[in-house]
């Protein structure tokens, strides 16, 4: 087997010179490259640019709008290699509790506007509690109207009229306001308090969504409240159920003035079913806004993916919004995350239009560190050319020490021994390879060897007078 030196010797001269020059450059710049690699590795682990592969999203009750949207987010992030685990809950209030619990695994959740009872009672300082995880908003996603469905039979029996005209007429009714942990109970209590309705005058029930719908259809309760997007299967079913009527909030504008987190919206005539003309007239509703809320420590790349998915999922026209109205930075009760703020200001990062997400995200997260590393390495790189020059020239100059020793021994050692030493030096210099720019120094060394040889071959001077 040929050694590396013998292998080089059997190569064509041009290729050998090229490989040797490349090796010299690599050895000279090696420490510089190692420092650069160390700084890049340190920056990579410090910035942690790649997101985790799993994220937990708290949704809501099964067959509700949150659950349906959760499935869409899971499908949207799957192509990026992100698994979205959906956590079924009772609703917004429970979602908030899970988000604020530092020990929970929930990273992101759907939250209904006005559902945070503690926040409204304690103000902004609530999120500064050291025992609670701080939260950030990814933006408003869609309207969640307050759907108050009631039985026509109950209106006839309790009101002696065909329709329910005002919330004050609910006295004596049996009303389901939603399961504990959902956002509807807090929301409905606010509306009842605003109408100065004593809770004792109404039989309030707190059943989960599906059992409550069954109770309404079976006549066990007179009315129920849902706070959900129209994508909820239960909402769509009740809107088309004979004998069930949707309450018209005639004072929707007034409610929106009293409660900043609410907006007046209109369910247009025929939007549910044009052929059957459902509803038969415009229905006025009040609607808080659903928001995507995350723990502040959630990986920035995940937040970026969720905001981009929100634009795809919620950006189209719907029953209550026009195309492009959502997602939005407006109507948020929590500070907007930096990722969401940048998205609403400038859209998706430019690099994502040309590069795969993982690469665009890596560059986007690391460019500041890369600029800093380059600023550090540029001054250091100036020492590479002198080191390279020193390495090449030392390959030549180290023979001058031996050549001088031979010359200085002239007259002290036998000439034939000095000639043998000189031949050995010359033979080894013949195998020295340097880049073309340094060949003049190599030829100078060879000429100096010949100069010493002539000096050794010259007759010794006659010192006799």
C-alpha positions, -999 to 999 in steps of 0.1 A, spaced: 0 0 0 13 34 -9 19 60 18 5 95 13 40 109 4 46 81 -22 11 86 -35 18 122 -41 51 114 -58 33 92 -83 8 119 -92 11 143 -121 32 173 -111 4 199 -116 -21 179 -95 5 173 -68 13 210 -66 -24 218 -63 -31 192 -36 -1 203 -16 -11 240 -18 -46 231 -7 -33 211 22 -10 239 33 -39 264 31 -62 240 50 -36 234 78 -29 271 80 -65 281 82 -75 251 103 -75 269 137 -94 298 122 -120 274 108 -123 256 141 -130 289 159 -156 298 133 -173 264 138 -172 267 175 -188 301 174 -215 289 150 -222 258 172 -224 280 203 -248 304 185 -270 275 173 -275 260 207 -280 295 223 -306 306 198 -322 271 193 -336 280 159 -354 248 151 -388 244 168 -398 213 188 -416 186 168 -446 185 191 -469 213 203 -501 210 225 -531 230 214 -560 233 239 -593 235 219 -627 230 235 -657 207 236 -660 180 210 -681 190 180 -675 227 189 -659 253 167 -626 252 186 -623 214 181 -630 218 144 -604 246 140 -579 226 160 -581 198 134 -574 223 107 -543 237 125 -530 201 130 -534 195 92 -517 228 84 -486 222 105 -482 185 96 -463 192 63 -436 211 84 -430 180 105 -449 195 135 -473 173 154 -502 193 170 -516 174 199 -552 185 205 -563 188 241 -601 187 245 -614 210 272 -647 226 284 -637 259 267 -620 292 271 -618 295 309 -602 260 312 -579 269 284 -567 300 302 -561 280 334 -540 254 315 -520 281 298 -512 299 330 -502 266 347 -465 264 343 -467 226 349 -492 220 322 -480 209 287 -504 232 269 -485 257 247 -512 274 227 -550 277 232 -582 293 218 -595 319 242 -628 338 240 -628 375 245 -641 384 279 -636 349 292 -608 359 315 -627 368 347 -596 371 368 -580 395 343 -610 418 343 -611 418 381 -574 423 388 -563 442 357 -530 438 338 -510 429 369 -526 395 369 -502 383 342 -472 395 362 -480 370 390 -448 350 395 -468 318 399 -485 321 366 -471 318 331 -472 351 311 -493 350 279 -490 366 245 -516 369 217 -512 357 181 -541 378 170 -579 378 168 -592 349 146 -630 351 142 -662 363 158 -678 341 184 -714 353 185 -736 346 216 -762 322 203 -792 322 226 -815 295 213 -850 290 229 -880 268 224 -910 284 208 -932 263 231 -914 279 261 -920 314 248 -957 307 243 -960 291 277 -940 316 298 -945 349 278 -978 343 262 -960 354 230 -943 338 201 -909 354 205 -884 364 232 -878 402 228 -855 411 257 -832 394 281 -853 408 310 -880 384 299 -860 354 309 -872 355 345 -888 322 354 -870 304 325 -847 274 328 -815 285 310 -783 265 303 -754 289 303 -726 264 295 -704 240 314 -679 252 341 -646 259 323 -662 273 292 -663 310 284 -701 312 281 -710 313 318 -689 343 326 -701 360 294 -738 354 301 -735 365 337 -721 399 325 -751 402 301 -776 394 329 -759 418 353 -760 445 327 -798 440 324 -801 440 363 -816 405 362 -814 387 396 -798 353 391 -824 339 416 -852 347 391 -837 323 365 -830 286 369 -794 285 357 -781 251 344 -744 243 335 -744 213 313 -718 205 287 -727 214 251 -740 181 238 -762 171 268 -775 207 269 -786 205 233 -803 172 240 -821 187 270 -833 217 249 -846 194 222 -863 172 248 -879 201 266 -860 197 299 -847 233 296 -863 263 279 -832 279 264 -794 275 261 -765 298 254 -736 289 231 -706 313 224 -691 298 193 -682 304 157 -708 293 132 -685 263 122 -699 246 154 -719 216 143 -744 222 172 -750 258 161 -756 248 125 -780 220 136 -800 242 159 -803 270 133 -822 245 111 -843 227 138 -880 234 137 -894 248 170 -861 263 180 -856 301 176 -824 322 177 -827 353 200 -824 386 182 -801 411 202 -820 443 192 -796 462 216 -764 448 200 -749 482 195 -755 491 231 -739 459 244 -708 466 223 -705 501 240 -708 486 274 -684 457 268 -653 466 247 -645 430 239 -678 426 221 -688 436 186 -722 439 170 -726 414 141 -755 405 119 -765 370 107 -777 378 72 -811 365 59 -807 332 41 -770 327 49 -777 293 66 -798 279 38 -807 301 8 -832 276 -6 -852 274 27 -846 311 35 -829 304 69 -829 326 88 -861 344 74 -847 378 84 -815 394 95 -806 385 131 -786 409 153 -761 393 176 -733 403 199 -699 386 194 -667 385 214 -636 377 194 -617 345 196 -580 348 201 -551 324 198 -531 328 230 -497 312 238 -473 310 267 -446 336 263 -418 310 262 -433 291 232 -407 287 205 -408 317 180 -408 294 150 -440 277 162 -457 310 167 -447 320 132 -462 288 118 -495 292 138 -499 328 126 -494 318 90 -518 289 94 -543 313 109 -542 335 78 -551 304 57 -577 290 80 -595 323 90 -587 346 62 -616 338 39 -650 354 40 -676 340 64 -710 346 79 -698 375 99 -666 387 83 -653 397 49 -622 382 32 -590 394 48 -606 408 80 -591 380 101 -566 372 115 -561 406 130 -540 424 156 -571 443 168 -593 435 198 -566 416 216 -566 415 254 -530 403 257 -497 417 244 -491 408 208 -461 385 204 -432 398 184 -437 371 157 -473 380 152 -465 417 152 -440 412 125 -464 391 105 -492 416 106 -468 444 97 -448 427 68 -463 393 61 -443 361 60 -405 364 60 -391 370 25 -369 340 25 -398 316 29 -409 326 -6 -376 310 -20 -364 285 6 -378 256 25 -392 266 59 -365 250 80 -337 267 60 -355 301 59 -362 298 96 -326 289 104 -312 319 85 -339 342 99 -331 332 135 -293 331 131 -285 361 108 -278 385 137 -254 359 152 -238 353 118 -232 390 114 -216 392 148 -195 361 142 -183 376 109 -174 408 126 -153 389 150 -136 367 124 -127 394 99 -99 409 120 -87 373 129 -87 363 93 -59 388 85 -34 366 103 -41 337 79 -21 350 48 11 358 69 8 323 86 4 307 52 34 326 38 55 317 69 46 280 65 56 279 28 88 299 32 98 279 63 98 248 40 127 264 21 145 284 48 149 255 72 176 240 48 197 271 51 207 262 86 221 229 75 237 245 44 255 270 66 267 242 89 283 225 59 299 257 48 313 266 82 328 231 86 349 236 55 385 231 65 376 214 98 361 182 84 371 161 54 358 174 21 343 141 10 321 140 42 309 176 36 302 167 -1 281 137 11 261 160 35 257 185 7 244 158 -17 219 147 9 206 183 14 204 187 -24 185 154 -28 159 164 -2 155 199 -16 147 184 -50 115 169 -34 104 202 -19 72 215 -35 60 251 -32 34 272 -50 45 290 -82 47 323 -64 74 310 -41 96 291 -67 121 320 -69 131 314 -33 133 276 -40 156 283 -70 176 307 -49 182 279 -24 193 255 -51 218 281 -65 232 286 -30 237 249 -27 257 250 -59 276 280 -46 287 261 -15 296 230 -36 320 251 -57 335 265 -26 341 230 -12 356 219 -46 379 249 -47 416 241 -37 425 252 -2 444 285 -1 482 283 4 489 299 37 528 296 34 547 328 26 
